[in-house]
């Protein structure tokens, strides 16, 4: 069983500015670029009513920001507290004058910084903090946090700036999503300028806010939620048959073996005392292992059997993810109206040297829920921030190149 793929170089957006508006605010693993979400809304919007977009894997909030720009109501959900913070801040039209004044006040106060001014010196919420930070960095970060916590309605805007600084001031190796410490040689040269980092990123974010606020403000409502779409979609948030369009980029596999969302976000989640900071990867899709398949598939049956024959443990990891993914698809399908569209931007990862066509699986599962496959667009991903190498064998030192294409699965819900 195969589904038509269309290779379209137009969708690579190689020359596009992927950091315009509030999309510049914060890096995040495997971010969907705004041009993809924007073009999907333009070219594949449903016929008739187009008032509500849903993103069941909101991540950094790309879809929600683009919906806001177009004046379309949206709901996004994510289990990662950092992702929810990002989405919330990126879709908020803060008063620019107030933000600039508060930023000036913070800069003024850090100009008179002394370690004795730091009130909170307890860092026990941060795992092994003396291993990951110098004492000087911890005190400076705590001082910034101290200044931010008094800002009431504007606190989250500055928290998101601090979130990046918290990570970049740590002894984490550059370019890593997982928690790997720098070498001794790198540590000797590493002297993070905590306050300078904060100011630089603050100026960047304020410029993004300025662009975002300059857009003609259309009436829209954005809801950021933390429910798990693999378990349920609460009817008091989204009722059945109410969603006009789904635009999303789900994980390509479980966080332990694919993109480590939990490890990447742990710095900020621990710093701010967010829930599940230490065990986030285990509650994301595929986090709980299962050897039983709760789905029936023809499109990737041979693929799963091949992985199972090579390595049963890896087969369990793949199956656990697909079980949760299938459960999420069933729930998402219920809330989409007849004639509504779904656009899933997926990646086909490799396990034990075998590529899993997640685009086929996605199309097949939605077909089981009453959707018709329209097209799958194949796009090159020149700018997507992912590790250039991963370990498909889970053997130390064994590396393979990660995917260089994405597959945009477009489907329409059949009318009764």
C-alpha positions as CSV (number, residue, x, y, z in Angstrom):
1,X,0.0,0.0,0.0
2,X,1.5,3.3,-1.1
3,X,0.3,6.9,-1.3
4,X,1.1,9.4,-4.1
5,X,4.1,11.5,-3.3
6,X,4.9,14.7,-5.2
7,X,8.5,16.0,-5.0
8,X,8.1,19.8,-5.0
9,X,11.3,22.0,-4.6
10,X,9.1,25.0,-4.1
11,X,8.4,23.8,-0.6
12,X,12.1,23.8,0.5
13,X,11.9,27.6,1.1
14,X,15.7,27.8,1.0
15,X,15.9,31.6,0.8
16,X,13.1,32.3,3.1
17,X,13.4,34.2,6.4
18,X,12.3,31.6,8.9
19,X,12.8,33.9,11.8
20,X,10.4,36.7,11.0
21,X,7.8,38.0,13.5
22,X,7.9,36.1,16.8
23,X,9.3,33.0,15.1
24,X,12.7,34.4,16.1
25,X,12.0,34.1,19.9
26,X,13.5,30.8,20.9
27,X,15.2,27.8,19.3
28,X,13.6,24.3,19.6
29,X,14.2,20.9,18.1
30,X,12.8,20.1,14.7
31,X,10.8,23.3,14.3
32,X,8.3,23.6,11.5
33,X,9.2,26.7,9.5
34,X,6.5,29.4,9.2
35,X,6.5,29.3,5.4
36,X,5.3,25.7,5.5
37,X,2.4,26.4,7.9
38,X,1.5,29.6,6.0
39,X,1.5,28.0,2.6
40,X,-0.6,25.0,3.8
41,X,-3.2,27.4,5.2
42,X,-3.2,29.3,1.9
43,X,-3.3,26.4,-0.5
44,X,-5.1,23.6,1.3
45,X,-7.6,25.5,3.4
46,X,-11.0,23.8,3.6
47,X,-13.9,24.8,1.4
48,X,-16.5,26.8,3.2
49,X,-16.0,27.7,6.8
50,X,-12.4,28.4,7.9
51,X,-12.5,29.6,11.5
52,X,-10.6,27.1,13.7
53,X,-7.2,25.5,13.4
54,X,-6.0,22.8,15.7
55,X,-2.3,21.7,16.4
56,X,-2.2,18.6,18.5
57,X,1.6,18.8,18.8
58,X,2.1,22.6,19.2
59,X,5.8,22.5,19.9
60,X,7.3,26.0,19.4
61,X,4.0,27.4,18.3
62,X,4.6,27.9,14.5
63,X,1.1,27.0,13.5
64,X,-0.5,29.1,16.2
65,X,1.5,32.2,15.3
66,X,0.6,31.8,11.6
67,X,-3.1,31.3,12.5
68,X,-2.9,34.5,14.6
69,X,-1.4,36.5,11.8
70,X,-4.3,35.4,9.6
71,X,-6.9,36.2,12.2
72,X,-8.0,32.6,12.6
73,X,-8.9,31.0,15.9
74,X,-6.6,28.2,17.0
75,X,-6.0,25.6,19.7
76,X,-2.7,24.1,20.4
77,X,-1.6,21.5,22.9
78,X,1.7,20.1,24.1
79,X,2.9,18.1,27.1
80,X,6.1,20.1,27.3
81,X,5.8,23.1,29.7
82,X,8.6,24.9,27.8
83,X,6.7,24.5,24.5
84,X,3.5,25.9,26.1
85,X,5.5,28.9,27.4
86,X,6.9,29.5,23.9
87,X,3.5,29.2,22.2
88,X,1.9,31.5,24.7
89,X,4.5,34.2,24.5
90,X,4.9,34.0,20.7
91,X,1.1,34.5,20.2
92,X,0.7,37.4,22.6
93,X,0.6,41.0,21.4
94,X,2.4,42.6,24.3
95,X,2.4,46.3,24.6
96,X,5.7,47.3,22.9
97,X,6.3,50.5,24.9
98,X,5.9,48.7,28.2
99,X,8.2,45.8,27.1
100,X,10.9,48.3,26.0
101,X,10.6,50.2,29.3
102,X,10.9,47.1,31.4
103,X,13.8,45.9,29.3
104,X,15.6,49.2,29.9
105,X,15.0,48.9,33.6
106,X,16.5,45.4,33.7
107,X,19.5,46.5,31.8
108,X,20.0,49.4,34.2
109,X,19.8,47.1,37.2
110,X,22.2,44.5,35.8
111,X,24.7,47.4,35.4
112,X,24.9,47.5,39.2
113,X,25.0,43.8,39.8
114,X,26.9,42.4,42.8
115,X,26.7,38.8,44.0
116,X,25.5,40.0,47.3
117,X,22.3,41.2,45.7
118,X,21.2,37.7,44.7
119,X,18.4,36.6,47.0
120,X,17.8,33.0,45.9
121,X,20.9,30.9,46.1
122,X,19.2,27.5,46.4
123,X,19.6,25.6,43.1
124,X,18.6,22.2,44.3
125,X,15.8,22.0,41.7
126,X,18.4,21.8,39.0
127,X,19.9,18.4,38.6
128,X,23.6,18.2,39.4
129,X,23.9,22.0,39.0
130,X,27.6,22.2,40.0
131,X,28.4,19.8,37.2
132,X,26.6,22.0,34.6
133,X,27.3,25.6,35.7
134,X,29.9,27.8,37.2
135,X,28.9,29.5,40.5
136,X,29.2,32.9,38.8
137,X,26.7,31.9,36.0
138,X,24.2,30.5,38.5
139,X,24.3,33.7,40.6
140,X,23.8,35.9,37.5
141,X,21.0,33.7,36.2
142,X,19.3,33.9,39.6
143,X,19.7,37.7,39.6
144,X,18.0,37.9,36.2
145,X,15.2,35.6,37.4
146,X,14.8,37.8,40.5
147,X,14.3,40.9,38.4
148,X,11.8,39.1,36.0
149,X,9.6,37.5,38.7
150,X,8.3,41.0,39.7
151,X,7.0,41.8,36.3
152,X,3.5,40.4,36.6
153,X,1.7,40.2,33.2
154,X,5.0,40.7,31.3
155,X,7.0,38.1,33.2
156,X,6.6,35.3,30.6
157,X,8.0,37.5,27.8
158,X,11.3,37.9,29.8
159,X,11.2,34.3,31.1
160,X,11.4,33.0,27.5
161,X,14.5,35.1,26.9
162,X,16.0,33.8,30.1
163,X,15.2,30.2,29.1
164,X,17.6,30.3,26.2
165,X,20.3,32.0,28.4
166,X,19.9,29.3,31.0
167,X,20.8,26.6,28.4
168,X,23.5,28.5,26.6
169,X,25.3,29.4,29.9
170,X,25.5,25.8,30.9
171,X,28.4,23.5,30.1
172,X,26.4,21.7,27.4
173,X,28.2,21.0,24.1
174,X,27.2,23.3,21.3
175,X,24.8,21.8,18.7
176,X,23.4,19.1,21.0
177,X,19.8,18.5,22.1
178,X,20.9,15.9,24.6
179,X,22.8,16.7,27.8
180,X,26.4,16.2,26.9
181,X,29.1,18.2,28.7
182,X,31.9,20.1,27.0
183,X,35.3,18.6,26.9
184,X,37.9,19.8,29.4
185,X,39.6,21.8,26.7
186,X,36.3,23.5,25.8
187,X,35.6,24.2,29.4
188,X,38.8,26.1,29.8
189,X,37.8,28.5,27.0
190,X,34.1,28.8,27.9
191,X,33.3,32.0,29.7
192,X,29.6,32.7,29.2
193,X,28.6,36.4,29.4
194,X,25.2,35.8,31.0
195,X,24.0,39.4,31.0
196,X,25.2,40.1,27.4
197,X,23.4,37.0,26.2
198,X,20.2,38.1,27.9
199,X,20.5,41.6,26.4
200,X,21.3,40.3,22.9
201,X,18.4,37.9,22.9
202,X,16.1,40.5,24.4
203,X,16.8,42.9,21.6
204,X,16.1,40.2,19.0
205,X,12.8,39.3,20.6
206,X,11.6,42.9,20.9
207,X,12.3,43.4,17.2
208,X,10.2,40.3,16.5
209,X,7.4,41.6,18.7
210,X,7.6,44.9,16.8
211,X,7.0,43.1,13.5
212,X,4.3,41.0,15.0
213,X,2.4,44.0,16.4
214,X,2.7,45.8,13.1
215,X,0.4,43.3,11.4
216,X,-3.1,44.4,10.9
217,X,-4.8,43.1,14.1
218,X,-7.6,40.8,13.2
219,X,-10.0,39.3,15.9
220,X,-8.7,35.9,16.8
221,X,-8.4,33.6,19.9
222,X,-5.5,31.4,20.6
223,X,-5.8,28.7,23.3
224,X,-2.6,26.9,24.6
225,X,-3.4,23.7,26.4
226,X,-1.5,20.8,28.0
227,X,-3.8,17.8,27.3
228,X,-2.5,14.6,25.7
229,X,-4.3,14.0,22.4
230,X,-3.3,10.3,22.5
231,X,-5.6,10.0,25.6
232,X,-8.4,12.4,24.9
233,X,-9.3,15.8,23.5
234,X,-11.5,17.4,26.1
235,X,-14.9,18.3,24.7
236,X,-15.1,21.5,26.7
237,X,-12.0,22.7,24.8
238,X,-12.7,21.3,21.3
239,X,-16.0,19.7,20.5
240,X,-16.4,17.0,17.9
241,X,-16.7,18.1,14.2
242,X,-15.7,21.7,15.1
243,X,-12.2,21.9,13.7
244,X,-11.8,23.2,10.1
245,X,-8.1,22.4,9.6
246,X,-5.3,20.7,11.4
247,X,-1.7,21.9,10.7
248,X,0.9,20.1,12.7
249,X,4.3,18.4,12.8
250,X,4.2,15.4,15.1
251,X,7.3,13.8,16.6
252,X,9.0,11.4,14.2
253,X,9.5,8.8,17.0
254,X,9.8,8.6,20.8
255,X,12.0,11.2,22.4
256,X,14.5,8.6,23.8
257,X,15.7,7.5,20.4
258,X,14.7,10.3,18.0
259,X,14.7,14.0,18.9
260,X,15.3,14.5,22.6
261,X,12.6,17.1,23.4
262,X,12.7,16.4,27.1
263,X,16.5,16.7,27.4
264,X,16.6,19.9,25.4
265,X,13.9,21.5,27.5
266,X,15.1,20.2,30.8
267,X,17.3,23.2,31.5
268,X,14.3,25.7,31.4
269,X,11.8,23.3,32.9
270,X,14.0,22.7,35.9
271,X,15.0,26.3,36.3
272,X,11.4,27.5,36.4
273,X,10.2,24.6,38.4
274,X,7.8,23.3,35.7
275,X,6.2,19.9,36.1
276,X,7.7,16.7,34.7
277,X,11.0,18.4,34.1
278,X,13.1,15.3,34.8
279,X,10.8,12.7,33.2
280,X,9.3,14.5,30.3
281,X,10.6,12.1,27.6
282,X,8.8,9.2,29.4
283,X,5.4,10.8,29.2
284,X,5.7,11.9,25.5
285,X,4.5,9.6,22.7
286,X,6.2,6.2,22.9
287,X,7.5,6.9,26.4
288,X,5.9,3.8,27.8
289,X,7.1,0.6,26.1
290,X,4.7,-2.0,24.7
291,X,5.3,-5.1,22.6
292,X,1.7,-5.3,21.4
293,X,0.4,-3.5,18.4
294,X,-2.9,-1.7,18.9
295,X,-3.2,-0.8,15.2
296,X,-3.6,-2.8,12.0
297,X,-1.3,-1.7,9.1
298,X,-0.6,-2.9,5.6
299,X,1.5,0.1,4.5
300,X,4.4,-0.6,6.9
301,X,3.8,-4.3,7.9
302,X,6.9,-5.6,6.2
303,X,9.0,-2.7,7.7
304,X,7.9,-3.5,11.2
305,X,8.5,-7.3,10.7
306,X,12.0,-6.5,9.4
307,X,12.9,-4.4,12.4
308,X,11.4,-7.0,14.8
309,X,13.6,-9.7,13.2
310,X,16.7,-7.6,13.7
311,X,16.1,-6.2,17.2
312,X,13.0,-6.9,19.3
313,X,13.8,-4.1,21.7
314,X,14.0,-1.5,18.9
315,X,10.7,-3.0,17.5
316,X,9.1,-2.4,20.9
317,X,10.2,1.2,20.9
318,X,8.8,1.8,17.4
319,X,5.5,0.0,18.2
320,X,5.1,2.0,21.4
321,X,5.3,5.2,19.5
322,X,3.0,4.1,16.8
323,X,0.4,2.9,19.3
324,X,0.3,6.4,20.8
325,X,0.3,8.0,17.4
326,X,-2.6,5.9,16.3
327,X,-4.6,6.8,19.4
328,X,-3.9,10.5,18.8
329,X,-5.0,10.2,15.1
330,X,-8.3,8.6,16.2
331,X,-9.0,11.5,18.6
332,X,-7.9,14.2,16.2
333,X,-10.2,12.7,13.4
334,X,-13.2,13.0,15.6
335,X,-12.9,16.8,16.1
336,X,-12.4,17.6,12.4
337,X,-15.6,18.5,10.6
338,X,-16.8,16.9,7.4
339,X,-14.8,18.5,4.5
340,X,-12.1,19.6,7.0
341,X,-8.5,19.2,6.1
342,X,-5.5,17.7,7.9
343,X,-1.9,18.6,7.1
344,X,0.7,16.4,8.9
345,X,4.4,17.3,8.3
346,X,6.2,14.1,9.1
347,X,9.7,12.6,8.9
348,X,10.6,9.1,7.9
349,X,13.3,8.0,10.4
350,X,15.6,5.0,10.1
351,X,15.8,2.2,12.6
352,X,18.3,-0.6,12.3
353,X,19.1,0.5,8.8
354,X,15.4,0.4,7.8
355,X,13.4,3.5,6.9
356,X,9.9,3.8,8.4
357,X,7.5,5.5,6.0
358,X,5.6,7.4,8.6
359,X,3.8,9.3,5.8
360,X,2.3,6.1,4.6
361,X,1.3,5.1,8.1
362,X,-0.3,8.5,8.7
363,X,-2.3,8.4,5.5
364,X,-3.4,4.8,6.2
365,X,-4.5,5.6,9.7
366,X,-6.5,8.6,8.8
367,X,-8.2,6.7,6.0
368,X,-9.4,4.3,8.6
369,X,-11.0,7.3,10.3
370,X,-12.9,8.4,7.2
371,X,-10.4,10.7,5.4
372,X,-9.4,10.7,1.8
373,X,-5.7,11.1,0.8
374,X,-5.2,14.1,-1.5
375,X,-1.4,14.3,-1.9
376,X,1.8,13.9,0.0
377,X,4.3,16.6,-0.7
378,X,8.0,15.8,-0.4
379,X,10.1,18.7,0.7
380,X,13.8,19.1,1.4
381,X,14.6,20.4,4.9
382,X,17.7,22.6,4.5
383,X,17.1,24.7,7.6
384,X,15.4,22.5,10.1
385,X,17.3,22.4,13.3
386,X,18.0,18.7,14.0
387,X,21.1,16.8,14.9
388,X,23.1,16.0,11.8
389,X,23.9,12.5,13.1
390,X,22.0,10.1,15.3
391,X,22.5,6.6,16.5
392,X,20.0,4.3,14.8
393,X,21.7,1.3,16.4
394,X,22.0,2.7,19.9
395,X,25.6,1.5,19.9
396,X,28.1,4.1,21.1
397,X,30.1,5.5,18.2
398,X,27.8,4.2,15.5
399,X,26.3,7.2,13.7
400,X,24.2,7.7,10.6
401,X,22.9,10.8,8.8
402,X,19.4,11.9,9.8
403,X,16.6,12.5,7.3
404,X,16.9,15.3,4.8
405,X,13.3,15.3,3.6
406,X,9.9,15.9,5.1
407,X,6.6,14.5,3.9
408,X,3.5,16.7,4.1
409,X,0.5,14.4,4.2
410,X,-2.7,16.2,3.0
411,X,-6.1,14.6,3.6
412,X,-9.7,15.6,3.6
413,X,-12.5,14.3,5.9
414,X,-15.2,12.6,3.9
415,X,-18.7,14.1,4.0
416,X,-21.4,11.8,5.2
